[in-house]
């Protein structure tokens, strides 16, 4: 599984917005220069984040973007789902195969006694578990948690000198 460059840029843009010392918003030009990406590409990403309520667009000559909610309330999962979508990571496409039937039978499921609800794919069960763990991990990490870690690293490096 690999996330798109759009997710990478979205997360870095949010970190830049959250880390900014300025109380004002940050323009798309500054964000694009900082991230090394075209303004038009970044504008599309920021538009998705705005539509989902993660950032707020400030109109006007000195307009730009700012976080729409506190950085500790913006999780990595929120951002990934906005950019990548909210679909399942895995779906069993093999449920009618001979192998799937053999796995069911090996597990003691008899077709005659099977409940109306079909038995689940064992591969899908494992993959769903992995997705739940991944989602939980991504929910536990916010824009703020990454900024806090960066701050700790800066202080640790500063204390070495």
Legacy VTK file of the C-alpha trace (Angstrom):
# vtk DataFile Version 3.0
C-alpha trace
ASCII
DATASET POLYDATA
POINTS 161 float
0.000 0.000 0.000
1.316 3.410 -0.901
-0.239 6.798 -0.320
-0.157 9.394 -3.081
2.089 12.445 -3.256
-1.072 14.491 -2.641
-1.327 13.013 0.861
2.334 13.813 1.468
1.852 17.433 0.376
-1.398 17.783 2.343
0.233 16.621 5.583
3.280 18.852 5.081
1.096 21.848 4.219
-0.918 21.330 7.407
2.276 21.068 9.445
3.460 24.336 7.915
0.140 26.020 8.700
0.164 24.653 12.243
3.793 25.570 12.885
3.608 29.094 11.539
4.561 31.763 14.081
2.314 34.215 12.311
-1.233 34.618 13.578
-2.352 35.223 9.984
-3.057 32.799 7.210
-0.463 31.631 4.715
-0.833 32.222 0.991
-0.768 29.472 -1.589
2.383 30.958 -3.158
4.358 30.651 0.111
3.024 27.148 0.732
3.920 26.003 -2.780
7.458 27.426 -2.523
7.952 25.849 0.902
6.773 22.439 -0.295
8.357 22.647 -3.749
5.126 21.954 -5.610
3.169 23.942 -8.186
0.518 26.359 -6.976
-2.175 24.773 -9.144
-1.500 21.259 -7.830
-1.396 22.463 -4.229
-4.569 24.509 -4.740
-6.447 21.328 -5.659
-5.196 19.614 -2.502
-6.050 22.601 -0.313
-9.504 22.771 -1.878
-10.205 19.182 -0.783
-8.989 19.996 2.738
-11.191 23.099 2.788
-14.269 21.207 1.622
-13.802 18.741 4.465
-13.357 21.480 7.088
-9.682 20.869 7.832
-8.492 24.255 6.561
-10.234 27.547 6.062
-9.649 29.777 3.059
-9.268 33.462 3.864
-10.266 35.616 0.879
-8.688 38.874 -0.172
-5.375 40.326 -1.245
-3.657 39.041 1.874
-5.709 35.852 1.861
-4.537 32.304 2.131
-5.164 29.280 4.282
-5.280 28.555 7.982
-6.220 25.530 10.051
-9.987 25.379 10.544
-9.647 23.568 13.857
-6.891 23.026 16.431
-3.928 20.970 15.206
-4.522 18.329 17.901
-7.955 17.681 16.374
-6.608 16.984 12.879
-5.494 13.360 12.680
-3.449 11.716 9.986
-6.459 9.487 9.301
-8.653 12.554 8.685
-6.226 13.870 6.081
-5.612 10.524 4.387
-9.336 9.861 4.060
-9.926 13.291 2.523
-7.157 12.884 -0.039
-7.216 9.128 -0.719
-10.900 8.431 -0.093
-12.714 6.382 2.517
-12.868 3.024 0.754
-11.918 -0.358 2.192
-8.262 -1.196 1.659
-9.099 -4.802 0.792
-12.117 -6.627 -0.560
-12.236 -10.365 -1.122
-12.867 -11.048 -4.782
-12.411 -14.766 -4.441
-15.475 -15.773 -2.388
-16.935 -17.993 -5.124
-13.711 -19.841 -5.884
-12.983 -23.492 -5.210
-10.232 -22.492 -2.771
-12.650 -20.346 -0.748
-15.125 -23.259 -0.531
-12.342 -25.617 0.621
-11.291 -23.149 3.348
-14.898 -22.968 4.520
-15.170 -26.759 4.581
-11.803 -27.140 6.344
-13.106 -24.769 8.971
-16.029 -27.092 9.624
-18.654 -25.031 7.832
-21.099 -27.262 6.054
-23.003 -25.671 3.200
-26.153 -27.513 4.257
-26.070 -26.202 7.825
-24.708 -22.772 6.997
-26.759 -19.880 8.245
-28.338 -17.579 5.651
-25.453 -15.178 6.228
-22.455 -16.355 4.206
-19.283 -17.204 6.083
-16.588 -14.580 5.895
-13.451 -14.791 3.848
-10.556 -15.682 6.131
-8.130 -13.572 4.111
-10.485 -10.600 4.294
-10.757 -11.090 8.072
-6.981 -10.716 8.445
-6.867 -7.721 6.122
-9.762 -6.024 7.944
-7.871 -6.484 11.209
-4.802 -4.870 9.676
-6.907 -1.947 8.440
-8.413 -1.451 11.914
-4.926 -1.340 13.454
-3.682 1.069 10.790
-6.694 3.355 11.260
-6.241 3.323 15.033
-2.547 4.231 14.677
-3.328 7.057 12.240
-6.096 8.327 14.586
-3.557 8.520 17.421
-1.254 10.826 15.443
-2.297 14.394 14.840
-0.714 17.405 13.227
-0.010 18.650 16.769
1.694 15.409 17.839
4.141 15.699 14.935
4.807 19.379 15.716
5.428 18.429 19.367
7.918 15.770 18.274
9.696 18.270 16.005
9.869 20.752 18.900
11.404 18.084 21.183
14.012 17.248 18.541
14.924 20.912 18.088
15.314 21.388 21.836
17.344 18.193 22.150
19.687 19.306 19.335
19.935 22.799 20.855
20.932 21.360 24.234
23.774 19.342 22.680
25.549 22.481 21.485
LINES 1 162
161 0 1 2 3 4 5 6 7 8 9 10 11 12 13 14 15 16 17 18 19 20 21 22 23 24 25 26 27 28 29 30 31 32 33 34 35 36 37 38 39 40 41 42 43 44 45 46 47 48 49 50 51 52 53 54 55 56 57 58 59 60 61 62 63 64 65 66 67 68 69 70 71 72 73 74 75 76 77 78 79 80 81 82 83 84 85 86 87 88 89 90 91 92 93 94 95 96 97 98 99 100 101 102 103 104 105 106 107 108 109 110 111 112 113 114 115 116 117 118 119 120 121 122 123 124 125 126 127 128 129 130 131 132 133 134 135 136 137 138 139 140 141 142 143 144 145 146 147 148 149 150 151 152 153 154 155 156 157 158 159 160
